[in-house]
Amino acid sequence: MHTEVQKSLFLEVVNVIENYFEQNKSSHVVDYIKGTELKDKLDLTISESGISSTELIDEIKKYLKYTPRTSHPQFANQLSGGYQFEAMLGELISFVGNNTMATYEVSPVASLIEAELVKLINDIIGIKDGDGIMLTGGSNANLMAIHCARERKFPDVKRKGNQGLDLCLFVSNEAHYSHKKAMMLMGLGLDNLIMVEADKSGRMIASDLDKKIEAAKALGKTPLIVCSTAGTTVLGAFDPIDEIDVVAKKHKLWHHVDGAWGGAVMFSPKYKKLMKGIELVDSYTFDAHKLMGTGLITSFFTTRHPDILSLANSGGGSQYIFHEYENAQFDTGRKSLQCGRKVDALKFWLQWKSKGHSGFAKFVEDQYEKQNYMVSLINENPRLKLVAQPEYLNVCFQVIPTDESLDINEYNLDLRSRLVKEGKMLTNFSRFNDGTIFFRHIFANNITENKHTDQLISHLLSDLKEE
């Protein structure tokens, strides 16, 4: 049982949280302080005797004060943001239970919920009788795809290692950097990560993929997998999955789709067409914490091959954890790289159950409406310039300086830097290989309204001076 002091502390924390969300209407996105200065403001030491409840509340308030508010309507930075009340409840309840997802015995309800979510996602993208699992993010899911592809084609690798096979992976030059990490981690080598050309919209060119595969074979390499992207990180481009799948099948390659960011279009009948051919692929990554506001981490790896996760990941544990019993079919530990695995399914399930399929479709389509509104403002203003036509919820643009002698790249970088330090709005920037620097504004925040976009544009055009 909790003590009276603990109960009082809990209620006080609830108050702090409620005030925090209420303050989003009037506060800055972030109280920016340089790391060296912030460290001086915080007492990060641990004392011998600990601190009082009052001091603990002060530390919580300080944490929230200096942490960027991803639930603020002007947060449009990394690929996450917004706030879903039902998901917060799920996060709280899963912590109260504190169950590991290794076995049904320890997490019976969560195991069934996760299995149902995997089935729902596979059904939506058109994969029947498949499988899947939740894991620690899109990077881990992309790693899992390579791991499963290798298991399918070369099962001996599990015991004998890569044996000089020179296995190679094909991605577009707009693909996520997690593929590089996966190649290093799996001992495949960065030289075997082969970059395929993308068109000016950022979409992989299927004909170049075919050429690159043939060239790799000619060098004695062993093509293993092609990873398409549904919603690239910078431009939000969707690779032509159906065209790429033809090439993948021609060369007998595993075809994976990284839909960590853009995969949410599957919920919208209007925009699902961007993933034409998704029902043909071998595996798929989807992160609900990116667009759907579910909170970190809510990440899925799904596959059409019902046996592959167990084949790739099982090994050990039968003496003490993975027993043969009537519910063994529901144990997820045998098909996971993790043993202890947090319950991440509950928050997404509660959110989806609350909103329903139509609610999720509306969520995605509402974000598109906000994106369209910003694009119209940019197109109407001679001082604003799109650097790419948006296909998804990434709006990439430059602000043109009134002084023509200024370098446009330095000008935009300086604008963005001052925007962050001012703290009223938080949007990111990126750059092309040719050095072009631009704002990369992301519509992943359900709290953002058109009036907030008006404020951002007005503020940028005023060169961040007070209007």
Buried (B, 14 or more C-beta within 10 A) or exposed (E): EEEEEEEEBEEBBEEEEEEBBEBBEEBBBBEBBEEEEEEEEEEEEEEEEEEEEEEBBEEBBEEBBBEBBBBBBBBBBBBBBBBBEBBBBBBEEBEEEEBBBBBBBBBEBBBBBBBEBBBBBBEBBBBEEBBBBBBBBBBBBBBBBBBBBBBBBBEEBBEEEBEEBBBBBBBBEBBBEBBBBBBEEBEBEEEBBBBBBBBEBBBBBBEBBBBBBEEBEEEEBBBBBBBBBBBBBBBBBBBBBBBBBBBBEEBEBBBBBBBBBBBBBBBBEEBBEBBBBBBBBBBBBBBBBBBBBBBBBBBBBBBBBEEBBBBBBBEEBEEEBBEEEEEEEBBBBBBBBBEEBBBBBBBBBBBBEEBEEEEBBBBBBBBBEBBEBBBEBBEEBEEBBBBBEBBBBBBBBBBBBEEEEEEBBEBBBBBBEEBBEBBBBBBBBBBEEEEBBBBBBBBBBBBBBEEBBEBBBEBBBEBBEEE
